Amino acid sequence: MNRKFFIGIGLGWLCTVMLLIGLSSIEIAQGTDRVAEAAAQATTTLVTQTLSSPDSPTGGGGGGDLGTTFSYQGMLKKNGVPFTGNCDMRFKLYNAQSAVVPITTVTPLPYPVSVNNGLFTTWIDFGDQFKGQYRYLEADVSCPSGGSPSWQTLSPRQVLYAAPYALSLRPGATISGTTQRSLNVVSTQSDANAIEAYAQAGSNGWGVYAVGSGRGVYGYSPNGIGVAGSALNGPTGGTGVSGSGSTGVRGAGTSYGVSGNGIVGVYGNSATSSGYGAYGFNTGGIGVFGVYSASVGGEAHAGVVGSSIAGSGVLGYTSKPTVPAIQGIHTGDGPAIYGSSGGAYPAIEGLRDDDGIAIGGYANSGTGVHGLSTSGTGVVASSVSGNIIEGYITSGNNRRFYVSNGGNVYADGSYNCGLGSGCFNTGVGADVAERIDASETLQRGDLVEIDPAHPDRFRLARTANSTLVAGVVSTNPAVTMNNNDLTDNDSGQRTDQRPLLALIGKVPVKASAENGAIQIGDLLVASSTPGHVMKAPRQPEPGTVVGKALATLKSDTGVILMLVTLQ
């Protein structure tokens, strides 16, 4: 069947161009600067129409930063008639007209694209791909949507001109170039500022951040301040002046070598294991002393903060007994010492070479040690060869609870199951089951018997009134035994997938009415249907009864609840 498609597209604020074309020749005209070129190449009617630019799917017209999504609008005709329905569309971004591999391929939102009387609007998000180089757009379309798309590629690819590069002005964008100056700003006003940059209060960032092979930031003034920085008070902090190098920030003066005020008065950072983020030395007093005398938004901030990529953020030495190398005192409501870590190591770590306490927590009436995590583990304890956890009620040797290195739990008191449906399993089952070895595949609810050809193995019961009958494969036991997946398994998930044979309790079982309808209270034996029980005869043989029916089965086969009672 011959088909014709008509599609015109636009980018956000640009005009939508509608071009009627055949299936073998599809032309895209993007923006008013492409209309003449498209008209010269096509032999059919060219029409233009302006569409409004609606809000994006995630909302528009409100506050917040502008993202990288832009609108894409157009008209589509099938066999000369405006199409109505859903279409599959996809868009590819290339760095050259003849490039084989696209930079990225995206699916527009919403998907599939809804077309109403030929008109459609969708949204494309290529992410952070507009940094000053040529970009080419290729579109594929398949109408109607559904099943495996039969893509029609719109050719040739369309170069993206200046309009999309407004994305380079969004927050967080990168300006990159090969000239001597990527950005040059000059002010001829005598009292003006060439560049003003602010980090909003609460953004926890820098007003100006620069990195260079020589000087990151260099300032010179014949009669003022060479470099001055300020950070407005805010709840999350900011940095007035930050430096990195052999000496990040160095100052000398008759009063203060370096002076600062703001959220962080003085901040130092060292990237080497032998360096110091901030170093203070005093022969008889305090090496480094920090005071924060105010709070913002009801929150207290640090007097001294240390950070290091390869060494210690804050390091304290002392040789005097009973005097702490690092001491924190909080007279209000907050932590005396606070640690935060983003890697694999703990935020606060203590190390001792003897048998003493590496980290101790003491409280007169509160909690000695408290661990809290929003999504991870609150407290983790590990030991190479000693007990993993020990619990004491006093400071002496009155141990009341401990977990050995082998995983055994010992307690002076009793074990409380709580309000769970089972003490050992999280299921709602009401039977006790044991793992068994089977000589064939078994399913939950199967009636099984001892396999006479394989010692200590079980198979489906397959003979009526069998004396080899052993029980039923449990569906959801309350207690399981004979599990062999606990050794060296820290995943918390069972790895032993052997069948569970119900030994006692209530369990679902497959049943057959071949010996008559089953009534509540009937004794149950093996039937001739493999894996199924049936109503027992009037005087069953010893060793053939597996349980009592707790439900009825009038005809055919089904699953009923049974009380396991081997006789």
ABEGO torsion letter per residue (X at the ends): XBBBBBBBBBBEABBBBBBBBBAABBBBBBEAAAAAAAAAABABBBBBBBBBBBBBAAEBGBBEBBBABBBBBBBBBBGGBBBBEBBBBBBBBBABAABABBABBBBBOBOBBBBBGGBBBBBBBAEBABAGBBBBBBBBBBOBBEEBBBBBBBOBBBBBBAAAAAAAABBGBBBBBABABABBBBBABAABBABBBBBBBGAGBBABBBBBABBABBBBBAABBABBBBBBBBAAEBBABBBBEABABBBBBAABABBBBEABABBBBBABAABBABBBBBAABBABBBBBABBBGGBBBBABBBBBAABBABBBBBABBGBBABBBBBABBEBABBBBBABABBABBBBBABABBABBBBBAABBABBBBBAABBABBBBBAABBABBBBABABABBABBBBAAGBBBBABBBBAEABABAABABABABBBBBBBBABBBBBGBBBBBBAABBGBBBBBABBGBAABAEBBBABBABBBGBAAABGBAAGBBABABBBBBABEBBBBBBBAAAEBBBBGBBBBBBABBGBBBBBBABBBBGABAEBBABBBABEBBBBBBBBBBX
